[in-house]
Amino acid sequence: MLKEEKIIAEINSKYVPRVKVENGIWKIDAEDIYYKDLNSLLRDICSKGAKKIEISNVCGQRYIGTNLDAEVEIDIHGTPGNDMGAFMSSPRITVYGNAQDGCGNTMNDGQIVVHGQAGDLTGHSMRGGKIFVRNDVGYRVGIHMKEYKRKVPSIVIGGVAGDFLAEYMAGGVILVLGLTLSEREGCKARFVGTGMHGGVIYERGDILKVGKGTKLMKVGKRDMQVIESLVKEYCKHFGVDFRKTMNAEFYKIVPLSNRPYGALYSN
């Protein structure tokens, strides 16, 4: 028996026997697999040196990719559960469907690409890496987002966001493209940037309501370099026209103070 076949046999003896390797790609059928077993299986496969994993029939399994620190590509077909990619450091996860709440929670590095929508708390306390969402996201996206040493986290939202976008944001970049809006329609999100004391929100068009404690500004050359780079990546992931997407005015929302609540707690 070949070494690869021995590894597969060993793994399938420990878990539901739905793992196979084709052309170097590890394939998992996740139907009815308990989330703890699925994540144990993922860690086991990564420890064997897998570079590409495809997971099919995903339906609500939580914590997929959590705390993984491996140079691996993971394609997910279906709808992963909460906290996908939480605390992860290196993987590149692509979801061919929607993602639920807490996607990229406290993510250190790596990349998450969602070919649909993402739920509440996307990028919660994120401190590195990138998240790209083709369509809309839920509430409190980017809450407590922060920069860590040389890491500058980024979230690119193709559509719009819910209330409390960038709440308590301390660092990083959020880009809202509003591509799911009709002409002259604005994003209905309230309390954008509440408690924000660092980082920047970019918007394509004047589509966001500026929250208390923040201000709207025109973008400069350095801002446009960041925006263009992120839009190029977004368009590459989702097959969107770059020139058409860039054919708009861009603005930025920044905090008025780095201690927005200082007066509330001190004299």
C-alpha positions as CSV (number, residue, x, y, z in Angstrom):
1,M,0.0,0.0,0.0
2,L,1.3,3.5,-0.9
3,K,2.2,6.0,1.8
4,E,-0.7,8.3,0.8
5,E,-3.2,5.3,0.9
6,K,-2.0,4.4,4.3
7,I,-2.6,7.9,5.6
8,I,-6.1,7.9,4.1
9,A,-6.9,4.5,5.6
10,E,-5.6,5.7,9.0
11,I,-7.7,8.8,8.9
12,N,-10.8,7.0,7.7
13,S,-10.4,4.4,10.5
14,K,-10.6,7.3,13.1
15,Y,-13.4,9.3,11.5
16,V,-16.4,8.8,9.2
17,P,-14.9,7.2,6.1
18,R,-15.5,10.0,3.7
19,V,-12.0,11.3,3.0
20,K,-10.2,10.8,-0.3
21,V,-7.4,12.4,-2.2
22,E,-7.6,13.3,-5.9
23,N,-4.8,15.0,-7.7
24,G,-3.3,16.2,-4.5
25,I,-6.6,17.7,-3.2
26,W,-8.0,16.3,0.0
27,K,-11.8,15.9,-0.2
28,I,-14.1,15.6,2.7
29,D,-17.9,14.8,2.6
30,A,-19.1,16.6,5.7
31,E,-22.7,15.5,5.5
32,D,-23.9,14.7,9.1
33,I,-20.4,14.9,10.5
34,Y,-20.5,16.5,14.0
35,Y,-18.6,19.8,14.1
36,K,-16.0,18.6,16.6
37,D,-15.2,15.6,14.5
38,L,-15.0,17.7,11.4
39,N,-12.5,20.1,13.0
40,S,-10.4,17.3,14.5
41,L,-10.3,15.8,11.0
42,L,-9.2,19.1,9.5
43,R,-6.4,19.5,12.0
44,D,-5.3,15.9,11.4
45,I,-5.2,16.3,7.6
46,C,-3.3,19.6,8.0
47,S,-0.7,17.8,10.2
48,K,-0.2,15.4,7.3
49,G,1.0,18.3,5.1
50,A,-2.2,18.9,3.1
51,K,-2.0,22.0,0.9
52,K,-5.5,22.0,-0.6
53,I,-8.8,20.7,1.1
54,E,-12.3,20.7,-0.3
55,I,-15.2,20.2,2.1
56,S,-18.6,19.4,0.5
57,N,-22.1,19.2,2.1
58,V,-21.3,21.6,4.9
59,C,-24.4,22.5,6.9
60,G,-23.9,24.6,10.0
61,Q,-20.8,23.0,11.4
62,R,-19.2,25.6,13.7
63,Y,-15.5,26.6,14.1
64,I,-14.3,25.4,10.7
65,G,-10.7,26.4,10.4
66,T,-10.5,27.7,14.0
67,N,-7.0,28.2,15.4
68,L,-5.5,26.6,12.3
69,D,-1.9,27.7,11.6
70,A,-1.0,26.0,8.4
71,E,-0.4,27.1,4.8
72,V,-3.4,25.5,3.4
73,E,-6.3,26.4,1.0
74,I,-9.8,25.3,2.2
75,D,-12.8,25.4,-0.1
76,I,-16.1,25.1,1.6
77,H,-19.3,24.1,-0.3
78,G,-22.4,24.8,1.7
79,T,-23.1,27.0,4.7
80,P,-20.5,26.9,7.6
81,G,-21.7,27.7,11.1
82,N,-20.6,30.4,13.5
83,D,-16.9,31.4,14.1
84,M,-15.5,30.0,10.9
85,G,-11.8,30.9,10.8
86,A,-11.7,32.2,14.3
87,F,-8.2,32.7,15.7
88,M,-6.7,31.3,12.5
89,S,-3.2,32.4,11.4
90,S,-2.4,31.3,7.8
91,P,-5.2,29.4,5.9
92,R,-7.0,30.8,2.9
93,I,-10.7,29.8,3.2
94,T,-13.2,30.2,0.4
95,V,-16.9,29.7,1.0
96,Y,-19.1,28.9,-2.0
97,G,-22.3,30.0,-0.2
98,N,-23.1,32.2,2.8
99,A,-21.2,32.4,6.1
100,Q,-23.0,32.7,9.5
101,D,-22.0,34.9,12.5
102,G,-18.5,35.5,13.8
103,C,-16.7,34.8,10.6
104,G,-13.0,35.6,11.1
105,N,-13.4,36.2,14.9
106,T,-10.1,37.4,16.3
107,M,-8.4,36.3,13.1
108,N,-4.6,36.7,13.2
109,D,-3.7,36.3,9.5
110,G,-4.8,34.5,6.3
111,Q,-7.8,35.2,4.1
112,I,-11.5,34.4,4.0
113,V,-13.5,34.8,0.8
114,V,-17.3,34.5,1.0
115,H,-19.2,34.0,-2.3
116,G,-22.5,35.2,-0.7
117,Q,-23.4,37.0,2.5
118,A,-21.8,37.0,5.9
119,G,-23.6,37.3,9.3
120,D,-23.2,39.5,12.3
121,L,-19.9,40.1,14.0
122,T,-17.8,39.4,10.9
123,G,-14.2,40.2,11.7
124,H,-14.9,40.7,15.4
125,S,-11.6,41.8,17.1
126,M,-9.8,40.9,13.9
127,R,-6.1,41.8,14.0
128,G,-4.6,40.6,10.7
129,G,-5.5,39.1,7.4
130,K,-8.3,39.9,4.9
131,I,-12.0,39.1,4.6
132,F,-13.8,39.6,1.3
133,V,-17.6,39.2,1.2
134,R,-19.3,39.4,-2.2
135,N,-22.7,40.7,-1.0
136,D,-24.0,42.1,2.3
137,V,-23.0,41.6,5.9
138,G,-24.9,41.7,9.2
139,Y,-24.6,43.8,12.4
140,R,-21.5,44.9,14.3
141,V,-19.1,44.0,11.6
142,G,-15.5,44.9,12.4
143,I,-16.3,45.5,16.1
144,H,-13.1,45.9,18.1
145,M,-11.1,45.5,14.9
146,K,-7.4,46.4,15.6
147,E,-4.0,46.6,14.1
148,Y,-1.3,44.3,15.6
149,K,2.3,45.3,15.1
150,R,2.7,45.4,11.3
151,K,-0.5,43.6,10.6
152,V,-3.3,45.8,9.2
153,P,-6.6,43.8,8.9
154,S,-9.0,44.5,6.0
155,I,-12.7,43.7,5.4
156,V,-14.1,44.4,2.0
157,I,-17.9,44.3,1.8
158,G,-19.4,44.2,-1.7
159,G,-22.9,45.2,-0.6
160,V,-23.9,46.9,2.6
161,A,-23.7,46.4,6.4
162,G,-26.1,46.4,9.3
163,D,-26.1,48.7,12.4
164,F,-22.9,49.4,14.5
165,L,-20.5,48.9,11.6
166,A,-16.9,49.3,13.0
167,E,-18.1,49.7,16.6
168,Y,-15.1,50.4,18.9
169,M,-12.8,50.0,15.9
170,A,-9.2,50.6,16.9
171,G,-7.4,49.9,13.6
172,G,-7.5,48.4,10.2
173,V,-9.5,49.1,7.1
174,I,-13.1,48.5,6.2
175,L,-14.3,49.1,2.6
176,V,-18.0,49.2,1.8
177,L,-18.7,49.1,-2.0
178,G,-22.5,49.2,-1.9
179,L,-22.8,47.2,-5.1
180,T,-26.1,45.6,-4.0
181,L,-27.8,49.1,-3.7
182,S,-29.9,50.6,-6.4
183,E,-29.0,54.0,-7.9
184,R,-29.3,56.8,-5.3
185,E,-30.1,54.3,-2.5
186,G,-28.0,54.5,0.7
187,C,-27.0,52.0,3.3
188,K,-29.6,52.0,6.2
189,A,-27.0,51.1,8.9
190,R,-27.2,53.2,12.1
191,F,-24.5,54.1,14.6
192,V,-21.7,53.6,12.1
193,G,-18.3,53.9,13.9
194,T,-19.8,54.2,17.4
195,G,-16.9,54.4,19.8
196,M,-14.4,54.2,16.9
197,H,-11.0,55.4,17.9
198,G,-8.7,54.2,15.1
199,G,-8.6,52.7,11.6
200,V,-10.6,53.9,8.7
201,I,-13.9,53.1,6.8
202,Y,-13.9,53.7,3.1
203,E,-17.1,53.9,1.2
204,R,-17.9,53.9,-2.6
205,G,-20.1,56.9,-2.9
206,D,-21.7,58.8,0.1
207,I,-23.8,55.8,1.1
208,L,-23.1,55.5,4.9
209,K,-24.6,57.7,7.7
210,V,-21.7,59.1,9.6
211,G,-22.1,58.2,13.3
212,K,-21.5,60.5,16.3
213,G,-17.8,60.9,17.0
214,T,-16.7,60.4,13.4
215,K,-16.3,62.6,10.4
216,L,-16.5,62.2,6.6
217,M,-13.5,63.2,4.6
218,K,-12.3,63.2,1.0
219,V,-9.8,60.5,0.2
220,G,-6.2,61.3,-0.7
221,K,-3.6,59.5,-3.0
222,R,-2.5,57.1,-0.3
223,D,-6.1,56.2,0.4
224,M,-6.8,55.6,-3.3
225,Q,-3.8,53.2,-3.4
226,V,-5.3,51.2,-0.6
227,I,-8.8,51.3,-2.1
228,E,-7.6,50.3,-5.6
229,S,-5.5,47.4,-4.2
230,L,-8.5,46.0,-2.3
231,V,-11.0,46.5,-5.1
232,K,-8.6,44.6,-7.5
233,E,-8.6,41.7,-5.1
234,Y,-12.3,41.8,-4.7
235,C,-13.0,41.9,-8.4
236,K,-10.5,39.0,-9.0
237,H,-12.3,36.9,-6.4
238,F,-15.8,37.5,-7.6
239,G,-15.4,38.2,-11.4
240,V,-16.5,41.9,-11.0
241,D,-15.5,44.6,-13.5
242,F,-12.7,46.7,-11.8
243,R,-13.0,49.8,-14.0
244,K,-16.8,50.0,-13.5
245,T,-16.4,49.5,-9.7
246,M,-13.8,52.2,-9.5
247,N,-15.9,54.6,-11.5
248,A,-17.3,56.4,-8.4
249,E,-16.4,58.9,-5.8
250,F,-14.8,57.4,-2.7
251,Y,-14.9,58.9,0.8
252,K,-13.5,57.9,4.2
253,I,-14.9,58.0,7.7
254,V,-12.4,58.5,10.5
255,P,-12.8,59.0,14.3
256,L,-12.7,62.6,15.8
257,S,-10.8,61.4,18.8
258,N,-8.6,58.4,19.9
259,R,-10.4,58.5,23.3
260,P,-14.1,58.9,22.3
261,Y,-15.4,58.0,25.8
262,G,-12.6,59.5,27.8
263,A,-14.8,62.3,29.2
264,L,-17.4,59.8,30.5
265,Y,-14.9,58.0,32.7
266,S,-12.5,60.7,33.9
267,N,-12.5,64.4,34.9
